[in-house]
Amino acid sequence: MSRVFTIYNHGTDFHRDMDKHEVVTELHDAAAGSEARVVQAQQTNHNPSGFRLEAKAPTFMICEGPGSDAVTAQGPRKGVRGMAHAHPGVENPILNTSKDWRENPFAQKHELLMTPPSLTNPHTELVMTRSEIPMSSFRKGFVGHTPKNIQTTGRALGTGWDDNVYRASWMLTHLLFERKMKIDTVNLMGWSRGAVTCIKQANKLYEIFGMSLKLNIFAIDPVPGGYTTITDDIRFIPPNVQDMLVILAVDDDRSTFQALDAQDLRVLSPPTGQAPAPQVHFLPLPGNHSDVVFTTKGNAPQSARLCAHLAYKFLLAHGTKFSHPPKHGNLTVPQILDAYDTLRANRTTIKTQAAAKGNPLVNGFRRQERRVRKSPGDYVSNPHRWVNEHHRLCALSPNLQAVDRSAIQVSPGEPYSPWQAMLPQMGIAYGDTHPPARTLVRL
């Protein structure tokens, strides 16, 4: 039984069935094992609720993005996994049913007494008990009766992403305490608000489990949105995070699409002696917010392919299982260097084409150059030669090995230092592979 559970978080207005060439989709479509979800079942004496956990020992979860379109289980928009879904915030995040309290199967006649809801083992059935005790809003949350939001606010403000936080927290609570799964590591991956959701989920899991679960985050251009309040669970990296690799799109100049970067995020160290502080590393890639995830279109598909490769290496090194490598998972060092060469050769064109266009209500009424482009030296040594530290690693030292993580010191609340985390420690290493000499010093 796997000790690693992986959560894939889609970005705003995006879901699992929208584009198979988008990086998050490319990764979760290659995932091994089974998806964690609750489905309807026949009501029995042992299962009066009529719901059950679909798989006995699921290994991953997919969360749709805020404001995404609904997909039915049947018809032309049927999902690749045959699952109906709507944007988070519309339906009960646990049961995938209506949020109408009058239609909630667990509260039609009496209030429900349950902390938290229990899916019994080994029958994988949901068992509920009723009580005359009035239910608090907190307890209602344990059956997925969270605030309902509309699609527009999901797109504009990210509303509904807390449903994804609750869904992940509830599922892991159930798998660990009810199903008795021996999960000790949770890997999280997301793009856009999905990347921010990873941070929110990590903070909630720290509240629940403390340091008993190790977390690793692959965050692709974490953009909370220009109209979204930056809360503590967005900007603080909790102590239960072991490694965090952040991809930053260099060329998005929309004021409402500013990503969380080295100046925004803060690391919280664990209690003395329990574990090393979280390691965080930022990798800039040319293009705008969408360019870093669309592998077949956009202004810089090479950036998205490198992103997919890095995500695969990162998740694989941290224990996520795949049924097969995603399309761009196993890039060779020469292929990686060729991709970086192409990005550098087209740098000016990419910058121009990636600039903001369209509705100023969405994109902001002014342009705002990202700090990662204004101060590239904060993220990479010699930015005139190297796109990022991955580029530099592959060109000069692809066989570099990891060092003792206890040697890396991070002070609580201090800004990120680009040298605080080495990529090989995060699984980004290439053994004894040596790059061709022709790519070493091309300027």
Sequence and secondary structure as in RCSB ss.txt:
>XXXX:A:sequence
MSRVFTIYNHGTDFHRDMDKHEVVTELHDAAAGSEARVVQAQQTNHNPSGFRLEAKAPTFMICEGPGSDAVTAQG
PRKGVRGMAHAHPGVENPILNTSKDWRENPFAQKHELLMTPPSLTNPHTELVMTRSEIPMSSFRKGFVGHTPKNI
QTTGRALGTGWDDNVYRASWMLTHLLFERKMKIDTVNLMGWSRGAVTCIKQANKLYEIFGMSLKLNIFAIDPVPG
GYTTITDDIRFIPPNVQDMLVILAVDDDRSTFQALDAQDLRVLSPPTGQAPAPQVHFLPLPGNHSDVVFTTKGNA
PQSARLCAHLAYKFLLAHGTKFSHPPKHGNLTVPQILDAYDTLRANRTTIKTQAAAKGNPLVNGFRRQERRVRKS
PGDYVSNPHRWVNEHHRLCALSPNLQAVDRSAIQVSPGEPYSPWQAMLPQMGIAYGDTHPPARTLVRL
>XXXX:A:secstr
  SEEEEEE  TT  TTS TTBHHHHHHTTB S B  EEE    SS TT EEESSSS  EEEE  TT   B SSS
TT  TT   B  TTSB TTTSSB  GGG TTSSSSEE  SS EEETTTTEEE  EESS   HHHHHTTT      
HHHHHHH TTHHHHHHHHHHHHHHHHHTS     EEEEEEETHHHHHHHHHHHHHHHHHTTSSEEEEEEES    
TTS   HHHHEE TTEEEEEEEEES   BTT     TTT EE   STTT    EEEEEEESS TTTTTBSSSSS 
HHHHHHHHHHHHHHHHHTT  BSS  TTTT  HHHHHHHHHHHHHTHHHHHHHTS  S HHHH SSB   HHHH 
GGGTSSSTTT SSHHHHHHHH TT     GGG    TT    TTSS GGGGT   TT    GGGSS  
